[in-house]
């Protein structure tokens, strides 16, 4: 079916038409500063798509804890005005069409499942590695939201006295390096310095790799997904998967058990993942 696809972000909103099984006419607009302007922008964009395509609904990816049963976006985000009211009902009234909304990390996972690194899988775990660690779990082709909408929130896992987000995000790694050296470097530069045998860079990078490897190992043995897909800016680093595989091999070698070797892959869709996943979510919920 033909759809309007929308990816709501804190800075921009991406819009596309889903037609002939592909995303077409992709473009972006600035994210409005208030709710009424937000309604107006989205309504105008959907009406433009309606002029050229007989769309059957509107598929949306959004930040926040999306409750698909109530049509409410809980939690918080960089767009505070979209939260804690029945936003799906309001949008359906304005568009005159069915609307589906899914969380952005879950949408990205569904996008990878449909046409990216998870294509052909029944199950996968998707990591979003950025300022913190987020993600999604896919079981039997569907997002596992969990009883409290915390399915896939890997960053909250406790490791020693810290969370995974505190130990394994590139931002946290950079903060640890800069605190110890008095410098102001980013994660990419610190990865490079570790290759040059900078002792502090090597130490903080190993903390990131070890923590992420432990998390991946644990998820593999808890949910046993077919693939572990990694997204976020760090996924552009060609060293990431070799370093993780090496660390996981080291962890497995230290055990007296026969254990699974996770199949770790990088995401493929990049900037289109949320739009494609929003479409997949709509199709699942409006068959």
VOMIKOL-437270 format. One record per atom (N, C-alpha, C, O, CB): residue in one letter; y, x, z. Coordinates in steps of 0.02 Angstrom, whole numbers, plus 32768, in hexadecimal, padded with zeros to 4 digits. Atoms other than C-alpha are relative to their C-alpha. Glycine has a CB too. Example, Ala and Ser with C-alpha at 12.3 -4.5 7.8 and 13.67 -1.06 7.14 Angstrom:
! VOMIKOL-437270
A7FC5802D8000 A7F1F82678186 A803C802D8000 A803B80618021 A80017FCE803E S7FC57FD67FFD S7FCB82AC8165 S80377FD98025 S806E7FF2802D S801780147FB9 
END
This chain:
! VOMIKOL-437270
X7FC4802A8000 X800080008000 X803E802C8000 X803D8064801A X80007FD0803D X7FC17FDC8003 X80B480377FE1 X80277FF58041 X80287FBD805C X802A7FEA7FC3 X7FDE80037FC0 X811D805E807B X804080297FFF X804A80547FD4 X7FD2801A8038 X7FC97FD27FEF X81C080A580BA X7FE6802C8039 X7FC780138068 X80427FDA8014 X80167FD17FCC X819E81418123 X803D8021801E X806980387FF9 X7FCE80357FE3 X7FC57FE67FDD X8219817F81A7 X7FE9802F8037 X7FBC801F805E X802B7FC5801D X800E7FCF7FCC X821382198216 X8041800C8028 X806F802C800F X7FE580447FE3 X7FC47FFC7FD6 X8292820E82A4 X800280418026 X7FD48050804C X80047FC48031 X7FF87FC17FDC X82D082B582E3 X804380018025 X806E7FD78019 X7FFC803C7FD0 X7FC37FFC7FD8 X835882EA835C X803E80107FD8 X80757FFD7FEB X7FF880328036 X7FC87FEC802A X83C6833282D2 X80047FD87FBF X80397FC27FAA X7FFC80497FF0 X800280268040 X838E82DB8232 X7FC77FCE8001 X7F977FD38028 X7FF780307FC5 X80358032800C X8326824681FC X7FE980097FB8 X801180037F89 X80197FB6800D X801D7FF88043 X82B282658168 X7FE67FBD7FE8 X7FCA7F96800F X7FC780357FFF X80138041801E X828F81D480F3 X7FDB800D7FBF X7FED803B7F99 X803E7FD27FF5 X80247FFA8040 X821481BF8064 X7FE17FBD7FEF X7FDC7F908019 X7FC880378004 X8027803A8018 X81BB813B7FFD X7FB880157FF6 X7FAA80477FD4 X801F7FE37FBE X80477FF3800B X80FE81388006 X7FE97FD27FC7 X7FE47F957FCF X7FD67FF38041 X80128026803C X80C881037F58 X7FCF80287FD6 X7FD680657FD0 X80407FEE7FD6 X80347FDF8028 X8032812B7EEA X7FDF80388028 X7FCF806E800E X801F801D7FBF X80227FD17FD2 X7FE581857F81 X802280448006 X80028077800D X7FB9800B7FE8 X7FDB7FC27FF4 X806F82057F8F X80467FF0801A X80617FBA800E X8004802A7FC0 X7FBB80077FE8 X8117821F7FE4 X8030800F7FC7 X802C80447FA7 X800C802E803C X7FD07FF98036 X81A582077F69 X80477FF7801A X80527FDB8050 X7FF17FCD7FC7 X7FB880097FF0 X8264820D7F6C X801080178048 X80337FF4806C X80147FB77FF7 X7FF47FE77FBC X82668276800C X804880178007 X8063803A7FDC X7FCF803A8010 X7FBD7FE97FF1 X831182908059 X800D7FF9804B X7FE27FDF806F X80357FD87FD7 X7FF180027FB9 X8367829C8102 X80487FEA800B X80737FF57FE1 X7FF380448022 X7FBC80137FEB X83FD8253815C X800A80198047 X7FD98025806B X800A7FB27FFC X7FF27FEB7FBC X8453828981FC X7FEB7FC98032 X7FF47F8E8024 X804B80108009 X801380307FCC X841082378299 X803F7FE38020 X806980088039 X7FD380218035 X7FC4801F7FE3 X849281B982D6 X8007800C804B X7FD7801F806D X80007FB57FF3 X7FF27FF27FB9 X84E481C88380 X7FF57FC4802E X7FF37FCC806B X804780188006 X8008803B7FD6 X84C9811583BB X7FCF7FCF7FDF X7FBF7FD67FA4 X80437FDE800D X8035802D8017 X844C808783A9 X80167FD47FC5 X7FF07FCD7F95 X7FEA7FD48039 X7FEB802C8037 X84B38013833A X800580267FBE X7FF2800C7F8A X80437FE08011 X7FFD7FD7803C X84D5809F82BE X7FBA80127FE7 X7FAE80147FAB X80298041800C X80467FF28010 X841C80CB82C4 X7FE17FC57FDB X7FC27FCE7FA6 X7FD8800F8040 X8019803C8022 X83ED80188298 X801C7FFA7FB9 X7FF87FEB7F8A X80127FC08028 X7FDF80088041 X846B8016820A X7FE580327FCD X7FD680207F94 X804C80088007 X80187FCC802D X843180BB81BE X7FB97FF07FE9 X7FAA7FF37FAD X800280458022 X8045800E8013 X8379808C81C3 X7FFA7FC27FD5 X7FD47FC17FA4 X7FD47FF8803F X8002803E8028 X83977FDD8180 X8019800D7FB9 X7FFB7FF67F89 X802B7FCA8021 X7FE67FEF8043 X8400802180F0 X7FCC80277FD8 X7FC2801B7F9C X804180298006 X80317FD78023 X837A80A180C5 X7FC37FD77FEA X7FAA7FDF7FB3 X7FE9803A802D X8039802B8012 X82ED802180C9 X80137FD07FC8 X7FEB7FC47F9B X7FE77FD8803E X7FEA802D8036 X83527FA9805E X800580237FBD X7FF580067F89 X80447FE18012 X7FFE7FD9803F X836E80327FDC X7FBA80077FE3 X7FB080017FA7 X80208045800C X80457FF88017 X82B3804F7FD3 X7FE57FBD7FE5 X7FC27FBC7FB3 X7FD2801A8039 X801680438016 X82947F937FC4 X80187FF07FB9 X7FF67FCD7F94 X801A7FCB8031 X7FE4800F8042 X83037F8E7F29 X7FD380197FC7 X7FD27FFC7F91 X8045801F7FFA X80297FE18035 X82887FFC7EC9 X7FB57FF9800A X7F8E80047FDB X801280487FFB X804780027FF1 X81E17FE27F1F X7FF07FC4802B X80157FB5805A X7FEA80428022 X801680397FD9 X81847F4C7F62 X7FD98019803D X7F9C8015803F X7FD47FCF7FD4 X80217FE37FC6 X81617F9C800B X7FE57FC9802E X80017F928032 X8030802D8027 X802180307FD4 X80EF7F458087 X800D800D804A X7FF77FE78075 X7FB680027FF4 X7FF17FF17FBB X81307F988125 X802680408006 X803780617FD5 X7FC080038027 X7FDA7FC37FF1 X818B8027817A X7FD980288033 X7FCA8010806A X80477FEE801A X80277FD37FD6 X812D80BA81C5 X802E8035801E X805280587FFA X7FC680237FD7 X7FD07FD57FDE X818B811F8248 X7FDE8032802E X7FAF80218052 X80327FD58028 X80117FCC7FD0 X816F81C382A4 X803D800A802D X8076800F8015 X7FEC80437FDC X7FC87FFD7FD1 X81D781D48342 X7FEF802D803B X7FB58033804E X80127FBA8018 X800D7FDE7FC1 X81EC824383DA X7FF57FCD8038 X80047F928030 X803C802E8012 X8009802B7FC7 X81BD81FC8483 X7FB87FE88008 X7F8D7FF37FDE X802D7FC57FFB X8042801B7FF0 X812881A784D3 X7FFB7FBA7FE2 X800F7F898001 X7FF37FFE804E X8002803F8024 X8106811E8455 X7FC57FD58018 X7F8B7FEA8015 X7FFB800D7FB3 X803380307FEC X80A88088849A X7FF77FCD7FC8 X80217FA17FC0 X80127FDD8044 X8009802B803A X806180318402 X7FED7FB88014 X7FF57F8A7FEC X7FCA801D7FD2 X801180447FE9 X80257F9C846A X803E7FD78010 X80417F9B8004 X7FD38004803D X7FC380247FEC X80D37F7184AA X803880077FCD X80687FE07FCF X801780198043 X7FCA7FF3802F X813D7FB6841B X803C80208021 X80758019800A X80167FBF7FE1 X7FCB7FDE7FDA X81A2801D8498 X7FF6804B7FFD X7FBD80638002 X80027FE7804A X80027FB77FFD X81CC80D6848F X801580158046 X805080118057 X802E80217FC9 X7FF07FE97FBC X81C281188541 X801480498001 X802280667FCD X7FC47FF5802E X7FEF7FB97FFA X81E881C48584 X8049800D7FF1 X80747FE27FFB X7FD5802A7FD3 X7FBB7FEC8010 X82838220854B X7FFF802E7FC3 X7FCA80497FB1 X80238023803C X7FFB7FD4803B X82C1828284B4 X804A80117FF5 X80757FFE801D X7FE17FDE7FC0 X7FBB7FEF8013 X835D82C68460 X80267FC37FE6 X80627FC87FD8 X800180377FCC X7FE1803E8018 X837F82128427 X7FF67FCB8036 X7FCA7FA1802F X7FE17FE97FBB X800D802B7FC6 X839081B384CC X80027FB57FF2 X7FE37F8E8015 X803180108035 X7FF78048800B X83C0810C847F X7FC37FDD7FE1 X7FC47FA07FDC X803C7FF57FD3 X803B8021801D X831580ED8430 X7FCB7FED8034 X7F977FD08022 X7FE0802D7FCB X803580067FCD X82B880E384D6 X80057FC1802A X803B7FA58036 X8003803C802D X800880307FCA X827A805E854D X80187FB97FF0 X80337F96801B X80258018803B X7FF880468012 X82907FBB84ED X7FD37FF37FC4 X7FB880237FA7 X804B7FEF7FF0 X802F80128035 X822B7F5E8469 X801D800F7FBB X80347FE27F97 X7FED7FB58004 X7FE07FE9803D X82697FC483D6 X7FDC7FE97FC2 X7FFB7FDD7F8E X8006804B8000 X80258017803B X81DD7F8F8360 X80167FBA7FED X80217FAB7FB2 X7FB48002800D X7FE98045800E X82107ED88371 X804580007FE0 X80517FDB7FB0 X80007FD68040 X7FBB7FFE801A X82C67F038351 X800180197FB7 X80277FFE7F8E X802B802E802B X80017FE68044 X829E7F6882B5 X7FDF7FCF7FCF X7FF77FC77F97 X7FDC80447FFE X80218031802C X82277EE7826E X802F7FC77FEF X802F7FAD7FB7 X7FC07FE58021 X7FCF8036800B X82AF7E648282 X803480157FCC X80487FED7FA2 X80237FED8043 X7FCD7FE8802F X832B7ECF8222 X7FE4800F7FBB X800580027F89 X8021803F801C X801D7FEE8041 X82B57F0A8199 X7FDF7FC57FDE X7FD87FC47FA0 X7FCD8037800A X80288037801C X82577E678182 X7FBC80177FE8 X7F9F7FFB7FBA X80257FE17FC6 X80407FE28012 X81B87ED08179 X7FDB8018803E X7FFA80258071 X800B803B7FCE X80257FE27FC9 X812C7F0D81EA X80158049800A X8024806C7FDA X7FB47FFC7FF3 X7FEC7FBD7FEE X81567FAE8245 X7FCA801F802D X7FB17FFF805B X804580018023 X802A7FDA7FD1 X80E580318293 X8027803E8016 X804A805D7FEE X7FBB80147FE0 X7FE27FC27FE6 X812380C08302 X7FCA80288024 X7FA4800C804B X803D7FF08030 X802D7FD37FDD X80BE8156833A X8027803E8016 X805780527FF5 X7FC480147FD3 X7FE17FC27FE7 X80EF81EF83A0 X7FFD80377FCB X7FCF80397FA2 X7FDC80188040 X7FFA7FCE8036 X812482838335 X7FC680327FFF X7FAE80447FC9 X804180258007 X80397FD18000 X809A82FB836E X7FC17FDD7FE8 X7F9A7FF97FC2 X7FF4801D8047 X803980268018 X801882738354 X80047FF47FB5 X7FD27FF67F91 X7FFB7FBE8026 X7FF7800A8048 X8062824F82A9 X7FEF803F7FD9 X7FCE803C7FA6 X80497FEA7FF1 X800F7FC18022 X805983068279 X7FB5800B7FFD X7F9A80237FCA X8023803B8023 X80497FF87FFF X7FA2830982AD X7FDF7FD27FCD X7FB17FE77FAA X7FE57FF28046 X801C802E8031 X7F7D826F8245 X800E80177FB9 X7FE5800E7F8C X801C7FB9800B X7FF07FE48042 X7FD582C081B2 X7FD180387FED X7FB8803A7FB4 X804880197FFF X802F7FCA800D X7F6A835B81C1 X7FB97FE67FF4 X7F9480017FCC X80008032803B X8042801F8009 X7ED082ED81CF X7FFA7FE17FBB X7FC57FE47F9B X7FF47FCA8036 X800280238041 X7EFE828C8131 X800080307FC5 X7FD980287F96 X803B7FD17FFB X7FF77FD6803B X7F33831980BE X800A8049800F X801980707FE1 X80397FE77FD9 X7FF47FBA7FEE X7F4083BC811D X7FC280248016 X7F8D801C7FF8 X803380038036 X80377FD57FEA X7ED28434817C X7FC77FD98021 X7F907FF48028 X801A80328031 X803580287FE2 X7E7083A781CF X7FDF7FD07FD0 X7FB67FA77FE5 X801C7FDA8039 X801D802F8030 X7E43834C812F X7FB480057FFF X7F97803B7FFC X801C800E7FB9 X804980037FFF X7D8E83148132 X7FE280028045 X7FA57FFB804C X7FE680387FD8 X80197FFD7FBB X7D80832381EF X80007FBA8020 X802A7F90800F X802A8031802A X7FFF803C7FD6 X7D5382968266 X8027800C803F X80427FDD805D X7FB87FEA8010 X7FDF7FF07FC1 X7D9E82F182F9 X802580437FFA X8011806F7FD4 X7FCE8003803A X7FDB7FC17FFE X7E1E83798319 X80307FFF803B X80437FCA8054 X8027800C7FBF X7FCB7FF87FCF X7E9683BC839B X803A80227FDC X803080527FB7 X7FE98029803F X7FC47FE68022 X7F4883DF8360 X803080198034 X80457FF48060 X80217FC87FD3 X7FCF7FE17FD2 X7FBB845783BD X804380067FDD X8047801E7FA4 X7FE780458017 X7FBC7FF48017 X8077845583A5 X801D80358030 X802A8026806A X802C7FBE7FFF X7FEC7FC77FD6 X80B384FF83E5 X8049800F7FF1 X805A80297FBC X7FD3803E7FF3 X7FB87FF7800A X816F850683FB X802180138041 X800C80428062 X80207FC17FE3 X7FDF7FF47FC0 X81E68501848E X7FD07FF68039 X7FD1801B806B X803D7FD18009 X8038800B7FD3 X815284BB84ED X7FC17FF97FD6 X7FC1800C7F9B X800A7FC1802D X803E800C8025 X80A0848E84BC X7FF27FB58001 X7FE97F988036 X7FC480298020 X801380478006 X807D83DF847C X7FC37FFC7FD4 X7FA4802E7FC2 X803A7FD67FE4 X80398006802D X7FF583988411 X7FE47FBA7FFC X80037F8A8011 X7FCB802F8014 X80218041800A X7F7C830E83E8 X7FB5800B7FFB X7F9E80407FE6 X801B7FDC7FC0 X804980018008 X7EC482E583EE X7FEE7FC97FCE X80057F907FD4 X7FDD7FF58044 X801A80318030 X7E6E828E835C X7FB57FF8800D X7F908029800B X800E80167FB6 X804780107FF6 X7DC7823A8380 X7FEE7FC67FD3 X800E7F917FD6 X7FF07FF0804C X801480338030 X7D6D81D582FA X803A7FE97FD4 X80447FAD7FC9 X7FE37FC38025 X7FC8800B802F X7E0481E48286 X803D7FE08021 X806E7FD17FFD X7FE97FD57FC8 X7FC880217FE0 X7E7981978307 X801D802A8039 X7FF980528058 X7FEB7FBB801B X7FE07FDE7FC8 X7EF781DA8384 X7FE27FE78042 X7FDC7FAA804D X804D7FF77FFE X801480127FBC X7EB481DE8435 X803F8001802B X80568037803F X7FC88030801D X7FC280047FDA X7F4D81A08494 X7FF6800C804A X80238025806D X80217FBE7FF5 X800D7FFB7FB9 X7EFC819E853F X80197FC38026 X80407F9C800B X8020803E801C X7FEF803A7FD7 X7F10812085CB X804B7FFD8011 X80667FC7801C X7FD880008040 X7FB97FFD7FEC X7FC3815B85F1 X802B80207FC9 X806280387FD7 X800780288041 X7FDD7FE4803A X7FF781978542 X800A804C8006 X803880687FE9 X80457FDF7FF8 X7FFC7FB87FF8 X7FD9824C8576 X7FC980257FDA X7FBF80617FE4 X7FFC80128049 X80327FDE8029 X7F4C827084FC X802080367FD5 X805280287FB3 X7FDB7FCE7FD3 X7FE57FC98028 X7F6C831984AB X803A8026801F X805580537FFF X80157FE67FC0 X7FC97FDB7FE0 X7FF183528527 X7FE4803F8020 X7FE28046805E X80247FD48036 X80227FC47FE9 X7F9D83FC8534 X802D802C802B X801580508056 X7FE880287FC4 X7FD27FD47FDC X803984518578 X80007FF5804B X801780218070 X80457FF67FE6 X8001800D7FB8 X801F83FF8622 X7FC4801F8023 X7FC0801D8060 X80017FB5800C X803A7FE17FE0 X7F7A8459863F X80168038802F X80418060801F X7FD0801C7FCA X7FF07FCD7FCE X7F8184C586DB X7FD5803D7FF5 X7F9880397FED X7FF67FE48047 X80237FC08004 X7F54857C86CB X801B802D8036 X805280488030 X800880217FB9 X7FE67FDB7FC6 X7F6285D68771 X80387FD88020 X802E7F9F8033 X801880467FEC X7FC680217FE2 X800E85AC87B4 X80317FE57FCC X80697FD27FDD X8024802F802F X7FD280148036 X8058857D870B X7FE07FCD7FD2 X7FA37FC37FD3 X8016803E7FD8 X801A802C8034 X804784FF8681 X7FF680277FBF X8010805E7FB7 X80307FC47FF4 X800A7FE08040 X800C852985D3 X804280097FDB X804D803D7FBB X7FCF7FD77FD5 X7FBF7FF98021 X80BC85088591 X8027803C801A X8048805E7FF3 X80297FC0800A X7FDC7FC77FE3 X810285898609 X7FE380437FEA X800680757FE7 X80007FFB804C X80227FC1800F X8082860B85D6 X7FFA800E7FB5 X7FFB80487FA0 X7FBC8000801E X80147FF68046 X806185EE851D X80347FED7FCC X80257FF27F90 X7FC37FD97FF3 X7FCE800E8034 X810285B884C9 X802680407FEF X80328069801B X80327FC98018 X7FDB7FC48013 X815F863E8465 X804380068024 X805A803E8031 X800D7FFF7FB5 X7FC07FFE7FDC X8200860E84BE X7FF6801C8046 X801D8046805D X80207FB98005 X800F7FE67FBE X81B2862E8568 X7FEF804A7FFD X800280718028 X7FC87FD98021 X80117FB98009 X816A86D28529 X803F802A7FF8 X804580608016 X7FD280097FC2 X7FC17FDB800A X8216870984EE X802880058040 X80458039804F X802A7FDF7FC9 X7FDC7FFF7FC0 X826386D98594 X7FE38034802F X800880588051 X7FFE7FBA8021 X801F7FCE7FD4 X81E4874385F2 X801180477FEA X802080728013 X7FB37FF68001 X7FEF7FBD8019 X820487D98582 X80498011800F X805980478028 X7FF480037FB3 X7FB97FF37FF7 X82C187C8858D X8012800A8049 X803E80328059 X80297FC87FE2 X7FF47FF77FB9 X82BE87B6864A X7FEC80468018 X800C80648043 X7FDB7FCB8029 X80197FBE7FEB X825B8857865A X8025803A7FE0 X802680717FFB X7FB680057FEF X7FE07FC88025 X82BF88BD85DC X804C7FFB7FFD X806D802D7FED X7FE580027FBB X7FB880098006 X836E887585E3 X80177FF67FB9 X80547FF67FAB X8024803B801D X7FEE800B8046 X836888578527 X80047FB67FF1 X7FF97F8C801C X7FCC80237FD2 X7FFA80468016 X838187B784C3 X7FDC7FF77FBE X7FFB7FEB7F8A X804B7FEA7FFA X80288002803E X82F387B28445 X7FDB7FBE7FFB X7FCE7F9C802D X7FCF803A7FFE X8026803E800A X8296872083F8 X7FB580107FFB X7FA0804A7FFA X80187FDC7FC0 X80497FF87FFF X81DA870283F2 X7FE680277FC5 X7FB880507FCD X7FE07FBD8003 X80187FDE803C X81C3873F8340 X800A804C8007 X7FDD80737FF6 X80267FE77FC1 X7FF27FB87FF7 X821487E88369 X7FD1801E8034 X7FBB8056802C X8049800B8014 X802C7FE67FCB X81AA87FA8406 X7FB980097FE6 X7F9780397FF9 X80017FD1803D X80427FF88020 X810A87DD83A2 X7FFF80427FD9 X7FCD80677FDC X7FF17FC57FD1 X7FFD7FC38028 X8141886B832F X8002803E802C X7FE28070801D X803E7FFF7FD2 X7FFC7FC87FD2 X816C88DE83C1 X7FBC800E8020 X7FAA8047802E X80347FF48036 X80437FF77FE4 X80BF88C08409 X7FD480297FD1 X7FAA80517FE7 X7FDF7FBC8010 X80267FD98032 X807689068367 X801580497FFF X7FF180747FE8 X80097FE27FBB X7FE77FBB7FFD X80E189A18383 X7FF480208044 X801180538055 X804B80007FF0 X80157FE67FBE X809489BA8430 X803780008034 X803680288063 X7FE580467FF8 X7FD0800B7FCA X812C89838493 X7FD87FE2803A X7FBA7FAD8032 X803B7FCF7FEA X802C80177FCA X80D5896F853D X80127FBC801C X7FE67F94802C X800180328038 X7FEC80417FE6 X813C88DB857A X7FF17FC97FCD X7FD87F947FDF X804B7FFF8013 X800F80308034 X812D888184D3 X7FB57FF37FFB X7F9F7FBA7FF3 X801A80197FBC X804980088003 X807188A184D1 X7FE87FD5803A X7FBB7FAB8031 X7FDD80438002 X801580257FC5 X8061885B8581 X80117FB67FFB X7FE67F8C8008 X8020801E803F X7FEC80478002 X80C387BB8566 X7FDE7FDC7FC6 X7FCE7FA17FCB X804D7FF97FFA X8025801F8037 X8071879B84BE X7FB87FF18014 X7F9D7FBD8003 X8001802C7FC1 X8045800B7FEA X7FC587B0850C X7FFC7FC4802F X7FCA7FA0802E X7FE5803E8022 X7FFF803B7FD5 X7FF5872E8590 X7FFF7FC17FD6 X7FDA7F927FE4 X803E8001802E X7FFF803A802D X801E86B38504 X7FBC7FF77FDF X7FA17FBF7FE0 X803780097FCA X803F80058024 X7F8086D984A1 X7FC77FEC802E X7F9F7FC0801E X7FF080437FDD X803680107FD1 X7F0D86D58538 X80047FB78017 X7FD17F958018 X8004802F803D X7FF880447FE7 X7F558631857A X7FEE7FCC7FCA X7FCC7F9B7FD8 X80487FF48019 X800F802E8036 X7F4B85DC84D1 X7FB680017FEF X7F987FCE7FE0 X802A80127FC2 X80487FFA800D X7E9B861F84B4 X7FD77FDA8034 X7FA77FB88022 X7FEB804A7FFE X802380257FCB X7E6185DA855C X80067FB57FF5 X7FD57F917FFC X801B80148046 X7FF68047800C X7EAD85318535 X7FD57FE77FC5 X7FB57FB37FCA X804A7FF17FF2 X80278013803B X7E5B852B8489 X7FB57FFF8011 X7F927FD17FFE X800D80307FC6 X80477FFD7FEB X7DB3856084D3 X7FEE7FC38029 X7FBB7FA4801E X7FF380418028 X800E80397FD4 X7DBE84D98559 X7FFF7FBE7FDA X7FD47F947FE7 X80337FFD8038 X7FFF803F8027 X7DED845084DE X7FC37FFC7FD3 X7FA77FC67FCB X80417FFC7FD6 X803C8000802A X7D608484846A X7FC37FE88027 X7F997FC3800E X7FF480467FE3 X803A80127FD8 X7CE4847184F8 X80087FBF8027 X7FD97FA78045 X7FF080388030 X7FF580417FE0 X7D3383D3853E X7FF87FC67FCF X7FD77F947FDE X80477FFC801F X800080358032 X7D48836C849F X7FD780117FC2 X7FC47FE57F9B X80467FF17FEB X80287FE88039 X7CE983D6841E X801A7FE77FBD X7FF47FCA7F96 X7FB87FEA8009 X7FE680158042 X7D5D83B3838A X7FE6802E7FC9 X7FD180677FD5 X804D80018000 X80167FD88039 X7D2E83EE82DD X802E803B7FF3 X801880717FE2 X7FFB7FD57FC1 X7FCF7FCB800B X7DCE845282CD X80377FFE8034 X80467FCA8051 X801F7FFA7FBA X7FC37FF97FD8 X7E5F84918335 X803780147FCF X8033804A7FB1 X7FF88035803A X7FCB7FF48030 X7EFD848782CB X804080148026 X80537FF38056 X800D7FC17FD3 X7FC57FE67FDF X7F9784EB82FD X803E7FF37FD6 X804080037F9B X7FF9804A8010 X7FC0800C8021 X804984B682D2 X8039801C8029 X802E8039805F X800A7FB67FF3 X7FC67FE27FE0 X80F984E78303 X801480407FDD X7FEE80597FB3 X7FF2800D804A X7FE67FC58022 X8161857C82CF X7FD2803D8002 X7FCF80637FD3 X80428012801E X802C7FC67FF9 X80E485FB8310 X7FC67FFF7FCF X7FA680327FC2 X7FE680048048 X80388005802F X806385BA8295 X800F80257FBF X7FE280307F96 X7FF17FB67FF1 X7FF07FD8803B X80C1861B820E X7FEE804A8009 X7FF280717FDA X804A7FFA7FF1 X800F7FBA7FF2 X808C86BE8262 X7FB8800F7FED X7F8A7FF2800A X800C8010804B X80447FF38018 X7FF487068206 X7FD380218034 X7F968021802D X8002802C7FC3 X80277FE07FCC X7FBD876382A3 X7FE17FCF8032 X7FB27FE08056 X802A80328026 X8012802E7FC9 X7FA686C7830E X7FB67FF28003 X7F977FFC8038 X80267FC07FF8 X804680137FFD X7EF7868F82DE X7FD3803D800B X7FA580388034 X7FEC7FDD7FBF X802A7FC67FF0 X7EAA873F82D8 X80048014804A X7FD180258068 X8014803B7FD6 X7FF97FF07FB9 X7EF087628386 X7FDC7FCE802D X7FBB7FE1805D X804A80048014 X802280347FD9 X7EB086BC83C9 X7FB480077FFA X7F908002802C X80167FBA7FEA X80497FF98009 X7E0386D4837E X7FE5803C8026 X7FAF80398044 X7FEF80077FB6 X80157FC47FDC X7DF8878383C7 X7FFD7FF2804B X7FCE8007806D X8030803A7FF3 X7FFE800F7FB8 X7E2887428474 X7FC97FCF8013 X7FAA7FD68048 X80447FE48014 X803680307FF2 X7DAF86B0846B X7FBC80237FFD X7F9080148026 X80027FC57FCD X803E7FD88002 X7D2487288438 X7FF780278041 X7FC0802C805C X7FFF80307FC4 X80047FDA7FC1 X7D4E879184D1 X7FED7FD2803A X7FC57FE58065 X80448022800E X801180307FCC X7D4886F78541 X7FB77FEC7FFD X7F957FE88030 X802D7FC27FFB X804580168009 X7CA186C084FA X7FCF80388011 X7F99802B802D X7FF47FE97FB8 X802B7FC87FF0 X7C57876E850A X7FF8800B804B X7FC680278062 X801B80407FE0 X80037FF87FB8 X7C7D876A85C3 X7FD87FCA8024 X7FD37FCB8062 X80448002801C X802680377FE2 X7C1386CE85E0 X7FB680097FF1 X7FA280257FBE X80187FBC7FE5 X80487FFD800A X7B5786C185F6 X7FE67FC17FDF X7FAA7FB47FDF X7FDD800A8043 X8013803F801F X7B57861C8599 X800680057FB4 X802B802E7F9A X802C7FC7801B X7FF680078047 X7B4285EF84E4 X803A7FCF7FF6 X80367F95800B X7FBE7FE57FDB X7FC380298005 X7BEF85AD84B7 X80147FF67FB7 X7FFB80187F8A X803980208027 X7FE880108043 X7C4785638421 X8039802D7FEB X806280428014 X80167FB67FFC X7FC77FDA801C X7CBC85C583B0 X802E7FCD7FDE X801C7FB17FAA X7FE880387FCE X7FD380308020 X7D538557838A X801380147FB9 X801B804F7FAA X80407FF9802A X7FE97FF68045 X7D83854382D3 X804C7FF58000 X80637FBC7FFD X7FDB7FD07FCD X7FB780047FFA X7E3E856B82DD X8020800A7FBC X8011803A7F99 X801A80358033 X7FDF7FFC8041 X7EAA854A8245 X804B7FF08009 X805F7FD3803B X7FE07FCE7FCD X7FB8800F8000 X7F648540821E X800E7FBF7FDD X7FEA7FAC7FAF X802880397FE0 X7FEC803E8022 X7FBB849F81EE X801680107FB8 X802C80477FAA X80387FDC8028 X7FEE7FF78047 X7FDD84868134 X803F7FDB7FEC X80657FF37FC2 X7FC77FEB7FD5 X7FCD802D801C X805A83F98120 X804780138015 X807780017FF2 X7FF27FBA8015 X7FBE7FEB7FEA X80EB84458182 X80307FC58007 X80247F988030 X801D80347FD0 X7FCA80317FF6 X818783D8816C X7FED7FB87FEC X800E7F898001 X803D80157FDA X801480438015 X812B8345811C X7FCC7FE0802D X7FBB7FA58023 X7FE580027FBA X803880187FD8 X80A7833181A2 X80107FBE8024 X7FE67F918025 X7FEC80348033 X7FEF803C7FDA X810382AE8209 X80057FC27FD4 X7FED7F8C7FE6 X804280098026 X7FFB8038802F X812C82408173 X7FBB7FEA7FE9 X7FAC7FAE7FE8 X802C80147FC3 X804380118018 X807A82498132 X7FD77FE08038 X7FB17FB1802C X7FDC803E7FE5 X8025801C7FC8 X8034822681DE X80187FBA8013 X7FEF7F908027 X8006802D803C X7FE680437FF2 X80A7819181F9 X7FE17FCD7FD0 X7FD07F957FE4 X804D7FFE7FFA X8020802C8032 X806081468158 X7FB77FF38015 X7FA07FBA8012 X800280207FBA X804680087FEC X7FAD81668194 X7FFB7FD1803C X7FCD7FA88040 X7FE180448011 X8001802C7FC5 X7FD68112823A X800C7FB77FED X7FE97F8B8006 X803680178032 X7FF380458016 X801F807881E4 X7FC17FE47FDF X7FAE7FAB7FED X803B7FFE7FCE X803C80188024 X7F85806A8175 X7FC77FF08031 X7FA17FC28025 X7FE980347FCD X8034800E7FCF X7F138073820D X800E7FBF8026 X7FE07F9A8038 X7FFA803A8031 X7FED803A7FD6 X7F747FEC826A X800E7FC07FD9 X80147F8B7FF7 X803C80118029 X7FF0803B8029 X7F977F7681D8 X7FD17FFD7FC4 X7FE87FFB7F8A X804A80017FE9 X803180028037 X7EF77F718172 X7FF97FB97FE5 X7FD27FAE7FB6 X7FBC80198018 
END
